[in-house]
Amino acid sequence: MAGPNTWAQSARADAEERILDAASALFAERGVAAVGMDDIARAAGCSRATLYRYFANRELLRSAYVLREMSRALDHLASTEPPSGPAPDRLVAVIEAAVAYVRDRPELLAWFASEDFAVGPVLAENAGALAAAASRSRVAADLPALDDPQVFDWVVRVIVGLLAHPGASAEYEHELLVRFVGPIAHG
């Protein structure tokens, strides 16, 4: 039998998910910078007081959103067929899959498309949690170089760069990754 703590934790998690889902829809529609806490409360169907009970400020809500979506992206990458071949080729394939995952989701792409919002600080604030989540994924098990925090940070920066400033073509991006990023998988 589940105790009161389990029920309360489940209710809190459900409320947080509902709020983050509402924020996600607004990010896709308006862009990250244009979405305020009042907008999110209205979209989630809750009062501002309720919203602030779960997320004390916009930065904490954004951090929770980034961590949730990173976790979902890692789950997606782990559920797909792992790339084969040498480690540098596998690293390039994982980066390309991560970029494609974000590009296919307007709510995520909004984080990289705004000129008046920088995703970098949000990622920097959550670098430790992102690295910990990645280290627990099958992707990291397949690419041991990602266990190095600096390598992981560099790969995230490459992904952010490709999302914020896409190359002229997928082929050009692939060539850049093969030439400049793949070799770090050798260790």
Secondary structure, 3 states (H helix, E strand, C coil): CCCHHHHHHHHHHHHHHHHHHHHHHHHHHHCCCCCCHHHHHHHHCCCHHHHHHHCCCHHHHHHHHHHHHHHHHHHHHHHCCCCCCCHHHHHHHHHHHHHHHHHCCHHHHHHHHCCCCCHHHHHHHCHHHHHHHHHCCHHHHHCHHHHCHHHHHHHHHHHHHHHHCCCCCHHHHHHHHHHHHHHHHHC
